[in-house]
């Protein structure tokens, strides 16, 4: 879930189709139990800064911040 303070690239915010096209090459065969997270939280959700994580890893990353 995004918070209001998280930056999302304008092309992605305006077009879910564009987001899907950009993220598709990196999508695992099964996205079940996974989330999309940022590599560098300071940059936000922009092309080149997102990756798939196992959902339980989200809690580990939150503890690092």
N, C-alpha and C positions, 0 to 999 in steps of 0.2 A: 504494500500500500504506500503510495506516495504521500508525503506531507506537503503542505503548501509552500514550504521553503525550498523544496527540491527543484532544481532546474531540469527542464526537459527541452531538448532541442526543438526549435519552432517547427521544423518540418515534421517531426514526430508528433508534436502536440496537435498539429493541424490535420494530420493524415495517418490514421492507423495503418492504412495500406502501405504507406511509405516505410513506416516503422517495421512492419512485417517483412517487406522486401529487404531492408537493410540488415535485419537480425537473422533472416532465414539461413544464410550460409553457416551460421554458428549454432543453429538450433540442433540439439541432440535428437537422436531417433525418437526418444520418448522424453517429453518434458515433464512427465508426472513426477511430483515431489520436488520440482525445481522452481527456482525463481530467477528473475533477471536482476542483477545487481551491478553497481558501478565498480570499476577497478579503482578509481580515485574519487571518493565521495565529494571532494571539493569541486570537481568538474561537472558533476551532474550526469544526467542521462543524455549523452551525446554520442554520435557515431564514433566507434573506436574505443569507447570507455565503458562498454557494457559486456557482461559475460554471464553465463549460466552458473548458478550455484545450487547445491542441494539445499533444500529449505532449512534444514537444521543448522547449516553453516551461517545463515543470516544472524543467528543469535551470537555466534562466535565473533563475527565481524563487528556487531554492535558493541561488544565488550571492548574491542580494540580502540574504538573512537573516543 
